[in-house]
């Protein structure tokens, strides 16, 4: 998994890697602790892929503010999508995107009726910092970016992001500037529609 992610994101940013599996009564979810993610039980492959992606997006490159959390979780969620498409050969990334858009994927729906359209992923509150839009719609932002700029530019953006901000803090504005620079395009409408607006976009 690390070798596969290195091909996507560039060199692994730390000197070691591993995992901790322990039934801690205070932690009931996987946690992307640096170099050794925590799991409360033996995890499924896609959960491992998700937490390992955080070594690049979240641990090595840390968000400047909590509102930039989609740069952690959206990237890790999209890595799950790529793993399913490229390694498990189940659905393509576009099929997963469509399932999220239409509410067919269970992970597009949360508790108390909160789904990925509950709020824009760039504007979580303290209560919704780990809400579904930050993860699922954050991943959708990245897929729309990939479709718009093409694979070569998209993965160049991800590798450059991980390299240039390694061991530092970076925010959404930094990412948008990098995307514009690498693509040579004004991507304001894309980010405005998928990242900043509350309404469910029309993408058909």
Secondary structure in CASP SS format (residue, H / E / C, confidence):
PFRMAT SS
TARGET T0000
AUTHOR 0000-0000-0000
METHOD secondary structure of the structure
MODEL  1
X C 1.00
X H 1.00
X H 1.00
X H 1.00
X H 1.00
X H 1.00
X H 1.00
X H 1.00
X H 1.00
X C 1.00
X C 1.00
X C 1.00
X C 1.00
X C 1.00
X C 1.00
X C 1.00
X C 1.00
X E 1.00
X E 1.00
X E 1.00
X E 1.00
X C 1.00
X C 1.00
X C 1.00
X C 1.00
X C 1.00
X C 1.00
X C 1.00
X C 1.00
X C 1.00
X E 1.00
X C 1.00
X C 1.00
X C 1.00
X C 1.00
X E 1.00
X E 1.00
X E 1.00
X E 1.00
X C 1.00
X C 1.00
X C 1.00
X C 1.00
X C 1.00
X H 1.00
X H 1.00
X H 1.00
X H 1.00
X H 1.00
X H 1.00
X H 1.00
X H 1.00
X H 1.00
X H 1.00
X H 1.00
X H 1.00
X E 1.00
X C 1.00
X C 1.00
X C 1.00
X E 1.00
X E 1.00
X E 1.00
X C 1.00
X C 1.00
X H 1.00
X H 1.00
X H 1.00
X C 1.00
X H 1.00
X H 1.00
X H 1.00
X H 1.00
X H 1.00
X H 1.00
X H 1.00
X H 1.00
X H 1.00
X H 1.00
X H 1.00
X H 1.00
X H 1.00
X H 1.00
X H 1.00
X H 1.00
X H 1.00
X H 1.00
X H 1.00
X C 1.00
X C 1.00
X C 1.00
X C 1.00
X H 1.00
X H 1.00
X H 1.00
X H 1.00
X H 1.00
X H 1.00
X H 1.00
X H 1.00
X H 1.00
X C 1.00
X C 1.00
X C 1.00
X C 1.00
X H 1.00
X H 1.00
X H 1.00
X E 1.00
X C 1.00
X H 1.00
X H 1.00
X H 1.00
X C 1.00
X E 1.00
X C 1.00
X C 1.00
X C 1.00
X C 1.00
X C 1.00
X C 1.00
X C 1.00
X C 1.00
X C 1.00
X C 1.00
X C 1.00
X C 1.00
X C 1.00
X C 1.00
X C 1.00
X C 1.00
X H 1.00
X H 1.00
X H 1.00
X H 1.00
X H 1.00
X H 1.00
X H 1.00
X H 1.00
X H 1.00
X H 1.00
X H 1.00
X H 1.00
X H 1.00
X H 1.00
X H 1.00
X H 1.00
X H 1.00
X H 1.00
X C 1.00
X H 1.00
X H 1.00
X H 1.00
X H 1.00
X H 1.00
X H 1.00
X H 1.00
X H 1.00
X H 1.00
X H 1.00
X H 1.00
X H 1.00
X H 1.00
X H 1.00
X C 1.00
X C 1.00
X C 1.00
X E 1.00
X E 1.00
X E 1.00
X C 1.00
X H 1.00
X H 1.00
X H 1.00
X H 1.00
X H 1.00
X H 1.00
X H 1.00
X H 1.00
X H 1.00
X H 1.00
X H 1.00
X H 1.00
X C 1.00
X C 1.00
X C 1.00
X C 1.00
X H 1.00
X H 1.00
X H 1.00
X H 1.00
X H 1.00
X H 1.00
X H 1.00
X H 1.00
X H 1.00
X C 1.00
X C 1.00
X C 1.00
X C 1.00
X C 1.00
X C 1.00
X C 1.00
X C 1.00
END
